[in-house]
Each structure stands twice: as structure tokens, then as C-alpha cells.
């Protein structure tokens, strides 16, 4: 649907803001491009559909809201929610469709999710994003998506803020996602083993984030090395900043525990990411742990 704007706050610049959250994925998830995400930050310029006829006052608001958006990583596609409004035909959700690739992108049929602050799906519907037109390189295109009434879960509440419009990737097979450092350092045969393991494990439960032990060993310097699979069953990316971990033996006795300040580790929707943690010697609870069978869990505070 051509962009229509609902904002009523145009006279007070202090009230202007984007009400929805950002939801970004690698462009390769929806396009044939092979270029991976990178740490490079990309600002996206406002881009209007060629047929758009936006009044001057609304253009000011759009430019302001676009300037408020955080940079994307290179080679991402993102949906950044502006606001939603109830219409006779369903829920009208306005968002910026953002492209941080260095070339224009034309999208096709895509399933979108409208998710509330508690990560519950309010609505799911298939859209033909070809109607949005080609999204130029490093740009943001405002658009309104109409979720028909039949696609809306009436029992799920949706607040006016902190909701998310997201690409629905759950129809795709659960996938391995390696951090850049792993992608560069792991031999091809090790990557293939991880791919097969993720396939064997299958997808985690819906709206579940779980942690599966992969490898544990004590180093000669007394430190304890643990590699785990972080498995995201949500329909959105999850960022982990702090992780209080416990490693348990076969008798469920604690081998090691500690809190790790990761910074910002992104686990993409419907993917599994391996990550390693090193426990200093002083965080070990057993000097010679039995590692014939072990597990890992997040410590409940």
C-alpha cells in the first residue's frame, strides 16, 4: 500500500519519534546476494516511491524520523516501525524499509510479522514487496502495510510503543550462523560438522532461546573452556549482553559458574550460533570434573 501517514504530533518536535523497534536481517536471507554483514555502519537516506506525493509538512516529519534511526550494519535489510493504526480493513502499520547494501534491492513475496513487546505475534500476513519498488542503495523507504482483520490475533494485546515489524523467517529451515571470527578461522570440514549437527538437532521450540553444550575441556593453565550452541527459536533477532552460566556434570552438580559480559552478541531469528566461554580457575567448583556427560544452563538470579 502506498505510504499514508498517521502522525498527529507534527506541531511538537519533542513528541516526534518512531514507536516501533528495529528488526534487521542479513540481506542474503531474502536476496541472492552472497555479501555478508560487516561491522561497518551505514546511514540510510530517505527514499520515496516514485509515485509518492507527500505534503511538505509530512515530508518534514519523515525526514526527522528517518534521521532518528540508528545506523545499520553493512548488507542488511531492516524494518523500523513508525506507528500503527486501526483501520476498518485491519491494522495499518507504517515502517521504514531499509537497505544498507551498496546497490538497489527489489523484494518479492515476503511474510511479515507484527510482534508485541512480550514477543507475542499479533498478526502475520504475506505481502508482495515488489509494490514498494526498488529500494535504492543505503536508503530507507517509508511504507504502510495493511494486516487484514483475519490475520490479526484479537486476544493478543498490542501497545502503541515497543512493537516490532519483522520478516518472518520461520518458514525457512533452522540454520547455523557463524560469527565473522568463526567464519574466518574454522576449517571447512568443521563448518560442515556444525551444519550437520544443527540439522540433526532441528529447530528449538517456538519463542525459545536455549543453550546446548558442544565441547568442554580443562586447559593446562587451569582455565575451563566451554563451547555451546545458542539456539534462537524466536521470530526476531536477540541481543545478549550478559550471560550468567552454569556448567553441570551428569549428577547435576555445578562444575563451574560465572557471569560473562559479552557486550552485544546477536543471535539471529531462527538460527543457532556457537560461542565459547572461558571460566577462570577460581570459578571452577570441581578440580577434576567428570566430563563424560555434562550440560549447561543459564543461572536464575
C-alpha positions as CSV (number, residue, x, y, z in Angstrom):
1,X,0.0,0.0,0.0
2,X,1.3,3.5,-0.8
3,X,2.6,5.2,2.3
4,X,0.0,7.0,4.4
5,X,0.9,8.9,7.5
6,X,-0.9,8.9,10.7
7,X,1.2,11.1,13.0
8,X,-0.7,13.8,14.8
9,X,2.3,15.2,16.6
10,X,3.7,17.4,13.8
11,X,3.5,20.6,15.8
12,X,5.6,19.4,18.7
13,X,9.1,18.2,17.6
14,X,9.7,16.9,21.1
15,X,6.9,14.3,20.6
16,X,8.1,13.0,17.3
17,X,9.6,9.5,17.5
18,X,9.4,6.1,15.9
19,X,7.2,4.0,18.1
20,X,8.3,0.6,16.8
21,X,11.6,-1.3,17.2
22,X,14.2,-2.0,14.6
23,X,14.3,-5.5,13.1
24,X,17.3,-6.3,10.8
25,X,18.4,-9.3,8.9
26,X,21.2,-10.1,6.6
27,X,20.2,-9.1,3.0
28,X,21.2,-12.7,1.9
29,X,18.2,-14.0,3.8
30,X,15.9,-12.5,1.2
31,X,18.1,-11.9,-1.8
32,X,20.6,-13.9,-3.9
33,X,23.4,-11.7,-2.7
34,X,26.3,-13.5,-1.0
35,X,27.8,-10.5,0.7
36,X,27.9,-11.0,4.5
37,X,27.1,-8.4,7.1
38,X,30.1,-6.4,8.4
39,X,30.8,-4.1,11.3
40,X,30.8,-1.1,9.0
41,X,28.0,1.3,10.0
42,X,25.7,2.6,7.3
43,X,23.4,5.6,7.4
44,X,20.3,5.3,5.3
45,X,18.9,8.3,3.4
46,X,15.2,8.8,3.0
47,X,13.8,7.5,-0.3
48,X,10.3,7.9,-1.5
49,X,8.4,5.7,-4.0
50,X,8.4,7.4,-7.4
51,X,4.6,7.7,-7.3
52,X,4.5,9.2,-3.8
53,X,3.0,12.6,-3.4
54,X,3.9,13.7,0.2
55,X,2.7,17.1,1.6
56,X,5.6,19.3,2.7
57,X,4.6,19.1,6.4
58,X,4.7,15.3,6.3
59,X,8.0,15.3,4.4
60,X,9.5,17.3,7.3
61,X,8.2,14.6,9.7
62,X,9.5,11.7,7.6
63,X,13.0,13.3,7.3
64,X,13.1,13.9,11.1
65,X,12.1,10.3,11.9
66,X,14.5,8.9,9.4
67,X,17.3,10.9,10.9
68,X,16.5,9.4,14.3
69,X,17.2,5.9,13.1
70,X,20.3,4.1,14.2
71,X,22.9,3.1,11.6
72,X,22.7,-0.4,10.2
73,X,25.5,-2.9,9.6
74,X,26.5,-3.1,6.0
75,X,24.5,-5.6,3.8
76,X,21.4,-5.7,6.0
77,X,17.7,-5.3,5.3
78,X,15.6,-3.8,8.1
79,X,12.1,-2.9,9.1
80,X,11.9,0.0,11.5
81,X,8.4,0.7,12.9
82,X,7.0,4.2,12.8
83,X,3.5,3.6,14.2
84,X,0.3,1.5,13.7
85,X,-3.3,2.5,13.5
86,X,-6.6,0.5,13.5
87,X,-8.4,0.8,10.2
88,X,-11.8,-0.7,9.0
89,X,-9.9,-3.2,6.8
90,X,-7.4,-4.2,9.5
91,X,-4.2,-2.9,11.2
92,X,-2.2,-0.3,9.2
93,X,1.4,-0.5,10.2
94,X,3.8,2.2,8.9
95,X,7.5,1.5,8.8
96,X,10.8,2.3,7.1
97,X,12.0,-0.4,4.8
98,X,15.8,0.0,5.0
99,X,18.6,-1.3,2.7
100,X,22.2,-1.0,3.8
101,X,23.5,-2.8,0.7
102,X,25.6,-0.8,-1.7
103,X,23.1,-1.5,-4.6
104,X,19.4,-1.2,-5.0
105,X,17.2,-4.2,-4.0
106,X,13.8,-5.3,-5.3
107,X,12.0,-7.7,-3.0
108,X,9.1,-10.1,-3.8
109,X,6.6,-12.0,-1.8
110,X,7.5,-11.9,1.9
111,X,5.7,-12.9,5.1
112,X,5.8,-10.3,7.8
113,X,5.1,-10.5,11.5
114,X,3.7,-7.9,13.8
115,X,5.0,-8.7,17.3
116,X,4.2,-7.0,20.7
117,X,6.5,-6.1,23.5
118,X,6.1,-9.6,25.0
119,X,7.3,-11.2,21.7
120,X,3.8,-12.5,21.0
121,X,2.6,-12.5,17.4
122,X,-0.2,-10.0,16.9
123,X,-0.5,-10.6,13.2
124,X,1.1,-12.5,10.3
125,X,0.5,-11.8,6.6
126,X,2.1,-12.3,3.2
127,X,2.9,-9.1,1.3
128,X,4.2,-8.5,-2.2
129,X,7.1,-6.1,-1.5
130,X,7.6,-5.6,-5.2
131,X,4.9,-2.8,-4.7
132,X,7.4,-1.0,-2.5
133,X,9.6,-0.6,-5.7
134,X,13.4,-0.9,-5.9
135,X,14.9,0.3,-2.6
136,X,18.0,2.3,-3.6
137,X,21.4,1.6,-2.1
138,X,21.8,2.7,1.5
139,X,18.3,4.1,1.8
140,X,15.1,4.0,3.9
141,X,11.7,3.8,2.2
142,X,8.5,4.6,4.2
143,X,5.6,2.3,3.6
144,X,2.3,1.3,5.1
145,X,1.4,-2.4,5.4
146,X,-2.2,-3.4,6.0
147,X,-2.7,-6.6,8.0
148,X,-6.2,-7.8,7.2
149,X,-8.5,-8.3,10.1
150,X,-8.5,-12.1,9.5
151,X,-4.7,-12.1,10.1
152,X,-4.9,-10.4,13.4
153,X,-4.9,-12.3,16.7
154,X,-7.6,-10.4,18.7
155,X,-6.6,-11.9,22.0
156,X,-3.1,-10.6,21.8
157,X,-2.7,-7.0,23.0
158,X,-0.5,-4.5,21.1
159,X,0.8,-1.4,22.8
160,X,1.5,1.8,20.9
161,X,5.2,1.5,21.6
162,X,8.0,-1.1,21.6
163,X,6.3,-3.4,19.0
164,X,8.2,-4.9,16.1
165,X,7.5,-5.4,12.4
166,X,9.7,-8.3,11.3
167,X,10.5,-10.5,8.3
168,X,9.1,-14.0,9.0
169,X,12.0,-16.4,8.5
170,X,10.4,-19.3,10.4
171,X,9.3,-20.9,7.2
172,X,13.0,-21.4,6.4
173,X,14.9,-24.3,7.8
174,X,16.7,-23.5,11.1
175,X,20.2,-22.5,10.2
176,X,23.7,-22.2,11.5
177,X,25.0,-18.7,11.8
178,X,28.7,-18.2,12.4
179,X,30.3,-15.0,13.8
180,X,32.8,-13.4,11.4
181,X,35.7,-14.6,13.6
182,X,34.5,-18.2,13.4
183,X,33.8,-18.0,9.7
184,X,37.3,-16.9,9.1
185,X,39.1,-19.3,11.4
186,X,37.1,-22.6,11.2
187,X,38.2,-25.2,8.6
188,X,35.6,-26.1,6.0
189,X,35.2,-29.6,7.5
190,X,34.5,-28.2,10.9
191,X,31.8,-25.9,9.5
192,X,30.2,-28.9,7.7
193,X,30.1,-30.8,11.0
194,X,28.4,-27.9,12.7
195,X,25.9,-27.6,9.8
196,X,25.1,-31.3,10.2
197,X,24.7,-31.0,14.0
198,X,22.4,-28.1,13.7
199,X,20.3,-30.0,11.2
200,X,20.2,-33.1,13.4
201,X,19.1,-31.0,16.5
202,X,16.3,-29.3,14.4
203,X,14.7,-26.1,15.5
204,X,14.2,-25.2,19.1
205,X,10.7,-24.6,20.4
206,X,8.8,-21.6,19.2
207,X,9.8,-18.4,21.2
208,X,12.5,-20.4,23.0
209,X,16.1,-19.5,23.5
210,X,18.1,-22.5,24.6
211,X,21.8,-23.4,25.2
212,X,23.2,-26.7,24.2
213,X,26.7,-27.9,25.3
214,X,29.1,-28.7,22.5
215,X,32.6,-29.0,24.0
216,X,34.1,-28.7,27.4
217,X,37.7,-29.1,28.5
218,X,40.2,-28.0,31.2
219,X,43.3,-26.2,29.9
220,X,46.8,-26.7,31.2
221,X,46.7,-23.3,32.8
222,X,43.7,-24.3,35.0
223,X,41.1,-22.4,33.0
224,X,37.9,-24.2,31.9
225,X,36.9,-23.8,28.2
226,X,33.2,-24.4,27.2
227,X,31.7,-24.1,23.8
228,X,27.9,-24.0,23.5
229,X,25.3,-23.6,20.8
230,X,22.9,-20.7,21.4
231,X,19.7,-21.6,19.7
232,X,17.1,-18.9,18.9
233,X,13.5,-20.1,18.3
234,X,12.1,-16.6,18.2
235,X,11.0,-14.8,15.0
236,X,13.2,-11.8,15.8
237,X,16.9,-11.3,16.4
238,X,18.1,-11.4,20.1
239,X,21.0,-9.5,21.5
240,X,22.8,-10.9,24.6
241,X,24.8,-8.6,26.7
242,X,25.3,-10.5,29.9
243,X,25.1,-14.3,30.4
244,X,25.3,-16.0,33.8
245,X,26.3,-19.6,33.0
246,X,26.5,-22.8,35.0
247,X,28.1,-26.0,33.8
248,X,26.8,-29.2,35.3
249,X,28.1,-32.7,35.5
250,X,26.0,-35.9,35.0
251,X,24.8,-35.7,38.6
252,X,23.7,-32.1,38.1
253,X,26.4,-30.9,40.3
254,X,27.9,-27.5,39.4
255,X,31.3,-27.8,37.7
256,X,31.8,-24.1,37.0
257,X,29.7,-20.9,37.1
258,X,30.2,-17.3,36.3
259,X,28.7,-14.2,34.6
260,X,30.0,-13.2,31.2
261,X,29.8,-9.7,29.9
262,X,29.6,-10.2,26.2
263,X,28.9,-6.7,25.1
264,X,26.3,-7.4,22.3
265,X,26.1,-10.8,20.8
266,X,23.4,-11.0,18.2
267,X,21.6,-14.3,17.7
268,X,19.6,-14.0,14.5
269,X,16.0,-15.2,14.3
270,X,15.6,-19.0,13.7
271,X,19.4,-19.6,13.9
272,X,22.0,-21.4,16.1
273,X,25.2,-19.6,16.9
274,X,28.2,-21.4,18.5
275,X,30.1,-19.4,21.1
276,X,33.0,-20.2,23.5
277,X,33.4,-19.1,27.1
278,X,36.5,-19.4,29.4
279,X,36.0,-19.8,33.1
280,X,39.0,-18.6,35.2
281,X,40.4,-21.2,37.6
282,X,38.8,-19.5,40.6
283,X,35.3,-20.1,39.1
284,X,35.7,-23.9,39.0
285,X,33.8,-25.8,41.6
286,X,35.5,-29.1,40.9
287,X,39.2,-29.7,40.5
288,X,38.8,-32.8,38.3
289,X,35.3,-32.6,36.8
290,X,33.7,-35.7,35.2
291,X,33.0,-34.6,31.7
292,X,31.7,-37.9,30.4
293,X,28.3,-36.2,30.5
294,X,27.7,-32.6,31.1
295,X,25.2,-29.8,30.4
296,X,25.0,-26.0,30.5
297,X,22.3,-23.7,31.8
298,X,21.6,-20.0,32.5
299,X,21.7,-19.3,36.2
300,X,18.5,-17.9,37.6
301,X,19.1,-14.9,39.7
